[in-house]
Amino acid sequence: MSVFRLASAATGLALLSICFGAGHMVAANAAEGFSITSPAFKDNDLMDRKFAAKGGPRKCDGENISPPLQWSNAPAGTKSFAIVIHDAVGGHGLGIDHWVAYGIPASTTSFAEGAVSKPPQDGNYVGGKNRIDRPFYFGPCPDVGDLPHHYEFIIIATSLEPGALAPGLDKAGLIKATEGHRLGATSMIGRYGRK
């Protein structure tokens, strides 16, 4: 049976089940507690405006600085990680991916604030495609007046070597490419809204 540490059972479990084939995942042992956290906000807390998108036609009000992330207790056999930041209700209900990254070496257990706000450097990750076809972080920018959206930070432990996948995969491509190689996943929620 799969065991996940999820911030929102309704959103998180459904997303992992639908998007990442939870039935085929071997989750981290519950005693090990595979988890992701951020020193900038607690699970299900509001995120600071600096982590939101900046400018553009929607007049986004942030600085597009990626939040710091930390993870620990990955499943045995992990060789690389993948991360997806997903807003399930963004795009008027169709969902938006704010960051897709993979090939993160198993020795990496954190990203500092702002570390993924620019194209990948020094092999610290392989950039996929987010909603605007960029290989790096794109912050939240929900519609003005919406209740705060829930941004799920999902980390997946894989048995793939860091250089196994080519750059530019979107989330669907990542799902397909990691089939049979996902060892476990965990997530946390950051919320953000604009008045």
PASEBA-1860 file (N, C-alpha, C; in nm, 3 decimals):
! residues 195
1> MSVFRLAS> 0.084/-0.119/0.000/0.000/0.000/0.000/0.087/0.123/0.000 ~ 0.054/0.223/-0.084/0.132/0.346/-0.091/0.103/0.435/0.029 ~ 0.207/0.497/0.080/0.193/0.588/0.194/0.252/0.722/0.153 ~ 0.175/0.827/0.162/0.223/0.960/0.125/0.200/1.056/0.240 ~ 0.294/1.150/0.260/0.276/1.260/0.353/0.224/1.377/0.271 ~ 0.095/1.402/0.279/0.035/1.503/0.193/-0.032/1.611/0.277 ~ -0.021/1.732/0.230/-0.081/1.844/0.300/-0.231/1.844/0.284 ~ -0.278/1.811/0.168/-0.421/1.815/0.141/-0.462/1.682/0.080
9> AATGLALL> -0.534/1.602/0.156/-0.573/1.471/0.105/-0.657/1.485/-0.021 ~ -0.747/1.582/-0.021/-0.836/1.599/-0.135/-0.760/1.638/-0.261 ~ -0.670/1.733/-0.248/-0.595/1.780/-0.364/-0.475/1.692/-0.391 ~ -0.394/1.672/-0.290/-0.266/1.604/-0.308/-0.278/1.460/-0.352 ~ -0.359/1.381/-0.283/-0.371/1.240/-0.317/-0.431/1.223/-0.455 ~ -0.531/1.305/-0.486/-0.591/1.297/-0.619/-0.489/1.332/-0.726 ~ -0.411/1.437/-0.703/-0.311/1.477/-0.801/-0.205/1.370/-0.822 ~ -0.153/1.317/-0.714/-0.051/1.213/-0.727/-0.107/1.088/-0.794
17> SICFGAGH> -0.231/1.054/-0.760/-0.292/0.934/-0.818/-0.317/0.951/-0.967 ~ -0.370/1.068/-1.005/-0.403/1.092/-1.145/-0.278/1.119/-1.226 ~ -0.192/1.210/-1.175/-0.078/1.256/-1.254/0.043/1.166/-1.248 ~ 0.063/1.095/-1.138/0.186/1.019/-1.125/0.161/0.871/-1.101 ~ 0.039/0.824/-1.125/0.012/0.682/-1.116/0.049/0.624/-0.982 ~ -0.015/0.673/-0.875/0.022/0.632/-0.740/0.018/0.481/-0.721 ~ -0.067/0.413/-0.796/-0.074/0.269/-0.783/0.054/0.200/-0.825 ~ 0.137/0.267/-0.904/0.262/0.207/-0.951/0.383/0.256/-0.872
25> MVAANAAE> 0.359/0.343/-0.774/0.470/0.398/-0.697/0.494/0.315/-0.573 ~ 0.618/0.302/-0.536/0.654/0.239/-0.410/0.695/0.352/-0.318 ~ 0.608/0.386/-0.224/0.633/0.503/-0.140/0.738/0.474/-0.034 ~ 0.795/0.582/0.017/0.891/0.569/0.126/0.825/0.504/0.245 ~ 0.901/0.426/0.316/0.852/0.363/0.436/0.803/0.470/0.532 ~ 0.686/0.452/0.591/0.627/0.553/0.678/0.720/0.590/0.792 ~ 0.798/0.493/0.842/0.889/0.520/0.953/1.001/0.614/0.910 ~ 1.037/0.610/0.782/1.144/0.697/0.733/1.097/0.840/0.716
33> GFSITSPA> 0.971/0.859/0.682/0.915/0.992/0.671/0.971/1.078/0.560 ~ 0.974/1.029/0.436/1.014/1.110/0.322/0.930/1.237/0.325 ~ 0.995/1.354/0.329/0.919/1.477/0.343/0.989/1.593/0.273 ~ 0.909/1.694/0.240/0.958/1.818/0.183/0.907/1.932/0.270 ~ 0.992/2.030/0.295/0.956/2.146/0.377/1.018/2.271/0.314 ~ 0.978/2.386/0.367/1.040/2.512/0.329/1.063/2.595/0.454 ~ 1.184/2.653/0.469/1.205/2.742/0.583/1.131/2.874/0.567 ~ 1.071/2.900/0.451/1.002/3.027/0.426/0.854/3.024/0.463
41> FKDNDLMD> 0.794/2.906/0.467/0.652/2.896/0.504/0.624/2.753/0.547 ~ 0.526/2.739/0.635/0.486/2.606/0.681/0.384/2.548/0.584 ~ 0.369/2.417/0.592/0.273/2.347/0.509/0.134/2.411/0.521 ~ 0.075/2.448/0.409/-0.058/2.506/0.397/-0.064/2.652/0.440 ~ 0.051/2.716/0.464/0.054/2.859/0.498/0.054/2.944/0.371 ~ 0.025/3.073/0.391/0.036/3.169/0.283/0.184/3.194/0.252 ~ 0.216/3.207/0.125/0.352/3.237/0.082/0.369/3.388/0.069 ~ 0.491/3.433/0.090/0.523/3.574/0.075/0.508/3.618/-0.071
49> RKFAAKGG> 0.473/3.743/-0.092/0.452/3.797/-0.226/0.577/3.788/-0.315 ~ 0.696/3.789/-0.255/0.818/3.782/-0.336/0.827/3.653/-0.417 ~ 0.755/3.548/-0.375/0.758/3.421/-0.446/0.661/3.417/-0.564 ~ 0.577/3.521/-0.577/0.479/3.527/-0.686/0.547/3.576/-0.814 ~ 0.480/3.554/-0.927/0.531/3.599/-1.056/0.537/3.752/-1.061 ~ 0.618/3.800/-1.156/0.640/3.944/-1.167/0.599/3.996/-1.304 ~ 0.519/4.106/-1.305/0.487/4.176/-1.429/0.403/4.099/-1.526 ~ 0.427/4.121/-1.655/0.352/4.053/-1.760/0.215/4.115/-1.782
57> PRKCDGEN> 0.141/4.061/-1.879/0.009/4.116/-1.912/-0.091/4.104/-1.797 ~ -0.067/4.013/-1.706/-0.158/3.997/-1.591/-0.119/4.086/-1.474 ~ -0.014/4.164/-1.492/0.033/4.257/-1.389/0.056/4.184/-1.256 ~ 0.131/4.076/-1.264/0.163/3.996/-1.146/0.244/4.082/-1.048 ~ 0.220/4.062/-0.920/0.269/4.156/-0.819/0.389/4.108/-0.738 ~ 0.454/4.001/-0.781/0.565/3.946/-0.703/0.701/3.979/-0.759 ~ 0.802/3.902/-0.715/0.940/3.921/-0.759/0.993/3.797/-0.833 ~ 0.910/3.696/-0.844/0.946/3.569/-0.910/1.073/3.506/-0.853
65> ISPPLQWS> 1.084/3.511/-0.721/1.194/3.446/-0.651/1.146/3.309/-0.607 ~ 1.218/3.205/-0.642/1.177/3.070/-0.601/1.197/3.052/-0.451 ~ 1.102/2.988/-0.384/1.116/2.967/-0.239/1.221/2.861/-0.207 ~ 1.282/2.871/-0.090/1.376/2.766/-0.049/1.302/2.637/-0.021 ~ 1.361/2.525/-0.058/1.301/2.394/-0.035/1.405/2.301/0.025 ~ 1.357/2.210/0.112/1.443/2.109/0.172/1.367/1.977/0.173 ~ 1.437/1.867/0.154/1.372/1.736/0.163/1.467/1.638/0.230 ~ 1.407/1.533/0.285/1.487/1.436/0.362/1.423/1.299/0.360
73> NAPAGTKS> 1.502/1.200/0.402/1.457/1.061/0.417/1.401/1.002/0.288 ~ 1.476/1.019/0.180/1.435/0.960/0.052/1.438/0.808/0.060 ~ 1.357/0.741/-0.019/1.356/0.595/-0.020/1.492/0.537/-0.061 ~ 1.520/0.418/-0.011/1.644/0.348/-0.050/1.647/0.330/-0.200 ~ 1.764/0.344/-0.260/1.780/0.326/-0.403/1.758/0.452/-0.485 ~ 1.727/0.564/-0.419/1.705/0.689/-0.492/1.834/0.734/-0.559 ~ 1.825/0.764/-0.689/1.940/0.816/-0.764/1.918/0.960/-0.809 ~ 1.793/0.999/-0.821/1.763/1.137/-0.858/1.622/1.173/-0.812
81> FAIVIHDA> 1.597/1.303/-0.811/1.465/1.355/-0.774/1.406/1.433/-0.890 ~ 1.274/1.442/-0.889/1.201/1.532/-0.979/1.110/1.617/-0.893 ~ 1.086/1.739/-0.936/0.998/1.830/-0.862/0.899/1.891/-0.960 ~ 0.773/1.897/-0.917/0.668/1.967/-0.991/0.598/2.060/-0.893 ~ 0.577/2.183/-0.935/0.493/2.275/-0.857/0.366/2.295/-0.939 ~ 0.253/2.259/-0.880/0.127/2.252/-0.954/0.016/2.326/-0.881 ~ -0.060/2.404/-0.957/-0.181/2.470/-0.907/-0.299/2.403/-0.976 ~ -0.370/2.320/-0.902/-0.476/2.239/-0.963/-0.593/2.321/-1.015
89> VGGHGLGI> -0.619/2.440/-0.960/-0.734/2.519/-1.005/-0.692/2.637/-1.092 ~ -0.562/2.654/-1.115/-0.517/2.761/-1.203/-0.561/2.736/-1.346 ~ -0.547/2.837/-1.430/-0.590/2.821/-1.570/-0.738/2.798/-1.579 ~ -0.812/2.860/-1.486/-0.958/2.847/-1.480/-1.003/2.702/-1.470 ~ -0.933/2.629/-1.384/-0.974/2.493/-1.352/-0.900/2.383/-1.425 ~ -0.816/2.417/-1.522/-0.743/2.315/-1.597/-0.608/2.283/-1.535 ~ -0.563/2.364/-1.442/-0.437/2.339/-1.375/-0.320/2.406/-1.445 ~ -0.221/2.447/-1.366/-0.102/2.513/-1.417/0.020/2.452/-1.348
97> DHWVAYGI> 0.122/2.423/-1.426/0.250/2.377/-1.371/0.346/2.494/-1.369 ~ 0.394/2.528/-1.250/0.482/2.643/-1.232/0.629/2.607/-1.241 ~ 0.660/2.482/-1.221/0.799/2.437/-1.237/0.799/2.287/-1.257 ~ 0.874/2.241/-1.355/0.896/2.099/-1.379/1.047/2.080/-1.388 ~ 1.102/2.001/-1.297/1.247/1.978/-1.294/1.274/1.833/-1.258 ~ 1.387/1.782/-1.304/1.421/1.642/-1.278/1.571/1.628/-1.292 ~ 1.621/1.507/-1.276/1.765/1.487/-1.282/1.838/1.554/-1.167 ~ 1.768/1.579/-1.059/1.829/1.639/-0.940/1.905/1.528/-0.869
105> PASTTSFA> 2.037/1.540/-0.855/2.115/1.431/-0.795/2.067/1.392/-0.656 ~ 2.078/1.265/-0.623/2.034/1.216/-0.491/2.109/1.283/-0.378 ~ 2.227/1.334/-0.405/2.305/1.403/-0.301/2.250/1.542/-0.270 ~ 2.163/1.593/-0.355/2.103/1.725/-0.333/1.981/1.710/-0.244 ~ 1.975/1.786/-0.137/1.861/1.778/-0.044/1.797/1.914/-0.019 ~ 1.834/2.014/-0.099/1.772/2.145/-0.081/1.803/2.235/-0.200 ~ 1.720/2.338/-0.214/1.747/2.449/-0.304/1.733/2.577/-0.222 ~ 1.830/2.665/-0.230/1.823/2.792/-0.158/1.721/2.884/-0.224
113> EGAVSKPP> 1.678/2.985/-0.152/1.587/3.084/-0.206/1.648/3.145/-0.333 ~ 1.568/3.150/-0.438/1.612/3.209/-0.564/1.696/3.118/-0.652 ~ 1.729/2.999/-0.604/1.822/2.911/-0.678/1.767/2.860/-0.810 ~ 1.635/2.851/-0.823/1.577/2.797/-0.946/1.493/2.902/-1.018 ~ 1.522/3.031/-0.992/1.454/3.140/-1.059/1.519/3.173/-1.193 ~ 1.616/3.096/-1.231/1.692/3.118/-1.356/1.721/2.981/-1.417 ~ 1.769/2.977/-1.541/1.798/2.848/-1.604/1.895/2.764/-1.521 ~ 1.884/2.630/-1.531/1.970/2.541/-1.453/2.118/2.569/-1.478
121> QDGNYVGG> 2.195/2.561/-1.371/2.339/2.583/-1.380/2.409/2.473/-1.302 ~ 2.531/2.440/-1.344/2.615/2.346/-1.270/2.552/2.209/-1.252 ~ 2.459/2.170/-1.339/2.400/2.037/-1.331/2.317/2.013/-1.207 ~ 2.266/2.122/-1.143/2.188/2.102/-1.021/2.047/2.051/-1.049 ~ 2.000/2.067/-1.173/1.874/2.005/-1.215/1.863/2.016/-1.366 ~ 1.772/1.937/-1.423/1.739/1.945/-1.565/1.605/2.014/-1.575 ~ 1.597/2.118/-1.655/1.472/2.193/-1.664/1.374/2.130/-1.760 ~ 1.250/2.117/-1.713/1.140/2.077/-1.799/1.068/2.200/-1.848
129> KNRIDRPF> 0.941/2.185/-1.885/0.862/2.298/-1.934/0.750/2.329/-1.837 ~ 0.745/2.455/-1.794/0.631/2.499/-1.712/0.524/2.557/-1.804 ~ 0.428/2.628/-1.748/0.315/2.676/-1.828/0.355/2.774/-1.936 ~ 0.470/2.840/-1.920/0.515/2.934/-2.022/0.637/2.880/-2.097 ~ 0.652/2.748/-2.097/0.758/2.678/-2.172/0.899/2.719/-2.129 ~ 0.916/2.752/-2.002/1.048/2.786/-1.951/1.098/2.675/-1.859 ~ 1.232/2.657/-1.854/1.287/2.547/-1.775/1.316/2.583/-1.630 ~ 1.261/2.693/-1.583/1.286/2.734/-1.445/1.157/2.783/-1.381
137> YFGPCPDV> 1.167/2.820/-1.257/1.052/2.857/-1.174/0.974/2.975/-1.231 ~ 0.841/2.962/-1.229/0.749/3.069/-1.265/0.648/3.080/-1.151 ~ 0.650/3.192/-1.079/0.571/3.205/-0.958/0.421/3.217/-0.979 ~ 0.347/3.208/-0.869/0.201/3.219/-0.873/0.153/3.357/-0.921 ~ 0.041/3.357/-0.989/-0.025/3.482/-1.029/-0.173/3.453/-1.051 ~ -0.244/3.420/-0.941/-0.386/3.388/-0.957/-0.466/3.513/-0.992 ~ -0.588/3.493/-1.037/-0.675/3.606/-1.067/-0.699/3.689/-0.942 ~ -0.702/3.820/-0.960/-0.733/3.911/-0.850/-0.872/3.876/-0.796
145> GDLPHHYE> -0.882/3.866/-0.664/-1.009/3.838/-0.600/-1.036/3.691/-0.575 ~ -0.959/3.600/-0.639/-0.974/3.457/-0.610/-0.935/3.430/-0.465 ~ -0.995/3.331/-0.406/-0.942/3.282/-0.279/-0.801/3.232/-0.306 ~ -0.714/3.234/-0.205/-0.578/3.186/-0.229/-0.576/3.047/-0.293 ~ -0.498/3.034/-0.400/-0.480/2.905/-0.464/-0.384/2.820/-0.382 ~ -0.395/2.690/-0.399/-0.308/2.594/-0.331/-0.201/2.546/-0.430 ~ -0.077/2.581/-0.403/0.035/2.542/-0.488/0.103/2.422/-0.425 ~ 0.095/2.309/-0.494/0.151/2.186/-0.439/0.293/2.166/-0.488
153> FIIIATSL> 0.384/2.153/-0.394/0.525/2.127/-0.421/0.545/1.977/-0.406 ~ 0.556/1.907/-0.517/0.564/1.761/-0.518/0.708/1.720/-0.550 ~ 0.766/1.636/-0.468/0.898/1.582/-0.499/0.887/1.431/-0.515 ~ 0.949/1.380/-0.620/0.942/1.238/-0.653/1.084/1.181/-0.650 ~ 1.103/1.074/-0.577/1.232/1.003/-0.575/1.230/0.901/-0.687 ~ 1.339/0.896/-0.767/1.343/0.802/-0.878/1.471/0.718/-0.876 ~ 1.469/0.609/-0.948/1.586/0.523/-0.963/1.666/0.558/-1.088 ~ 1.633/0.670/-1.152/1.703/0.713/-1.273/1.829/0.791/-1.238
161> EPGALAPG> 1.935/0.770/-1.315/2.055/0.851/-1.298/2.025/0.996/-1.335 ~ 2.093/1.092/-1.274/2.062/1.233/-1.299/2.060/1.275/-1.445 ~ 2.142/1.218/-1.530/2.146/1.259/-1.670/2.062/1.174/-1.764 ~ 1.975/1.091/-1.709/1.901/0.994/-1.790/1.796/1.056/-1.882 ~ 1.740/1.170/-1.843/1.630/1.229/-1.920/1.675/1.359/-1.986 ~ 1.631/1.377/-2.111/1.665/1.498/-2.186/1.590/1.618/-2.131 ~ 1.644/1.737/-2.149/1.575/1.859/-2.105/1.444/1.879/-2.182 ~ 1.356/1.960/-2.125/1.237/2.005/-2.197/1.112/1.922/-2.183
169> LDKAGLIK> 1.111/1.824/-2.092/0.989/1.746/-2.073/0.884/1.830/-1.999 ~ 0.761/1.822/-2.043/0.654/1.880/-1.963/0.611/1.775/-1.861 ~ 0.510/1.806/-1.780/0.471/1.712/-1.676/0.426/1.577/-1.734 ~ 0.349/1.581/-1.843/0.304/1.456/-1.905/0.423/1.373/-1.953 ~ 0.522/1.439/-2.012/0.642/1.369/-2.057/0.721/1.311/-1.941 ~ 0.725/1.385/-1.830/0.794/1.337/-1.710/0.725/1.214/-1.654 ~ 0.593/1.217/-1.651/0.517/1.102/-1.602/0.552/0.977/-1.683 ~ 0.550/0.992/-1.815/0.579/0.878/-1.903/0.723/0.830/-1.885
177> ATEGHRLG> 0.817/0.925/-1.879/0.958/0.888/-1.872/0.999/0.823/-1.741 ~ 0.926/0.852/-1.636/0.961/0.795/-1.505/0.879/0.672/-1.469 ~ 0.793/0.629/-1.559/0.712/0.509/-1.533/0.804/0.391/-1.499 ~ 0.776/0.325/-1.389/0.855/0.212/-1.345/0.982/0.250/-1.271 ~ 1.009/0.380/-1.258/1.130/0.427/-1.191/1.098/0.513/-1.068 ~ 0.972/0.538/-1.040/0.935/0.621/-0.925/0.936/0.537/-0.798 ~ 1.011/0.584/-0.701/1.026/0.509/-0.575/0.941/0.563/-0.462 ~ 0.896/0.684/-0.474/0.815/0.745/-0.369/0.795/0.892/-0.397
185> ATSMIGRY> 0.700/0.951/-0.328/0.671/1.092/-0.347/0.616/1.152/-0.220 ~ 0.632/1.282/-0.207/0.575/1.354/-0.094/0.549/1.496/-0.140 ~ 0.471/1.572/-0.063/0.438/1.706/-0.108/0.406/1.797/0.010 ~ 0.405/1.926/-0.019/0.357/2.026/0.076/0.282/2.132/-0.004 ~ 0.206/2.213/0.067/0.124/2.316/0.005/0.170/2.454/0.049 ~ 0.178/2.545/-0.048/0.192/2.687/-0.019/0.074/2.758/-0.083 ~ 0.012/2.851/-0.012/-0.106/2.921/-0.066/-0.070/3.064/-0.104 ~ -0.139/3.114/-0.207/-0.116/3.252/-0.248/-0.240/3.308/-0.317
193> GRK> -0.274/3.433/-0.285/-0.386/3.501/-0.350/-0.355/3.648/-0.371 ~ -0.430/3.710/-0.462/-0.414/3.853/-0.487/-0.547/3.924/-0.460 ~ -0.539/4.038/-0.394/-0.662/4.115/-0.360/-0.696/4.211/-0.470
END
